[in-house]
Amino acid sequence: MSRLEQALGEGRFVVTAEMPTIDGGGMDEVRFQLEPMAPYLDACNATDNTAAHAHASPLAIAIALQQCGMEPVMQLVCRDRNRLALEADLVGASLHGIENVCCLTGDDVTAGDEPEARRVFDLDSPQLLATARAVASGRYLSGRAIEPPPHLYLGAVENPGAPPFAYRAQRALKKARAGARFLQLQICFEPRLLEEFTAEAARLGVGEHAALLPSITILRSARALRYIDAKVPGISVPAGIIERVEAAADQQEACFDVAYGLAQHAMAQPGVRGLHFISFRKDAGIAALCRRLGIPTHAERVEHGYRSPVPV
Amino acid sequence: MGVLATMEAVVKRPVFGCQMCGQCVLHSTGMTCPMTCPKTLRNGPCGGVRADGGCEVRPEMRCVWLRGYERSRRLPLPAAWKDEFNHLRAPVDNRLRGTASWTNLVTGRDRQTPAGWGAGEH
């Protein structure tokens, strides 16, 4: 059983984060990027060609994280691989003892720097989850047996901040029913949308199947906020937030305050069992933000059984 | 393409933008063809839908799933069809491309799934 599965099973508050993408630099670069946030994490996501840009593969990064003593969450997107390749990566991951897998649709190739590439989408994310669940039960999609069945702990993503807003919790339920046990929610800069999503998810009983882990990002400037508003599919940043950061004497500090406010708000929503952090480069901001939020380190959480500040 | 498939294409292409996947699910997706989604998603909208409802890939086009969602609520469709909106649809069988879904519906071929599909479901 992965330590993420164990923590969520025991009702402990969890912290996950996205590993910055790795191109060159080998294991030294992996260690360098991981080191400042590691003490706070239950597990770290190995991303899969984020924003449709090629990087070191999620399976390779997941193995590298294990070698650094960090538990990985291997992300798999549907954009670049057909069902055979996805199944091969699931079984290949389990060969290395990787259990946490997060299944995503994936940004389109047009979001990346090789927009001329063929997009695959042989499966969609709920189908990928159901496929991974079949693999975990000892069957490839064909029905061919995998003996003994690999143990997988499956998760997915949902975006509370993208239309159709009223349907997003229903889609989260679909993913939970297809096998997702945790849902790392897309970064959402509008607290009202997250509130509406978590309330509806609670009404539908999503929390009985899956833990909600809202994502928080720490940026450094109004320019960066404007960039993700314009360039990252599915994320909108309200003009008010950008203006507030723009007007601040110290933009980095203002961004940190924005992240703190959003994280504090997210932690108070029903069904929220932890936080997922996304930063785009080596960034001690995650550790600093956890300290300001009163979230103890991973070792302290394990020792004292730290729970979510709100009843779930 | 057979006679029936040609007839189906003539009827469904202009109305629904039919892509002739051969396993039609229109009735369960608000009479909006999911194969016209640039990612060909059959189980709901991706996370890239723009704030104005535009498609991530083709911003000038309204998200196919947003249209399907709205139509499934608005159109006077049978309740059973509306319920199916939230069902998990199986992966596409790529061998059926270009065949008549009308025939595949009658023979049940369009509902055949791989032996491992659904394994591990409780």
Interface residues (C-beta under 8 A of the other chain):
Chain A: C78 R79 R83 T105 D107 D108 T110 A111 R119 F121 D122 L123 D124 S125 P126 Q127 A130 T131 R133 A134 A136 S137 G138 R139 Y140 L141 S142 G143 R144 V157 E158 N159 A162 P163 P164 Y167 Q170 R171 L173 K174 R177 A178 G179 Q186 P233 G234 S236
Chain B: P38 K39 T40 L41 R42 N43 G44 P45 C46 G47 G48 V49 R50 A51 G53 E56 V57 C63 W65 L66 Y69 E70 N86 L88 R89 A90 P91 V92 N94 P114 A115 G116 W117 G118 A119 G120 E121
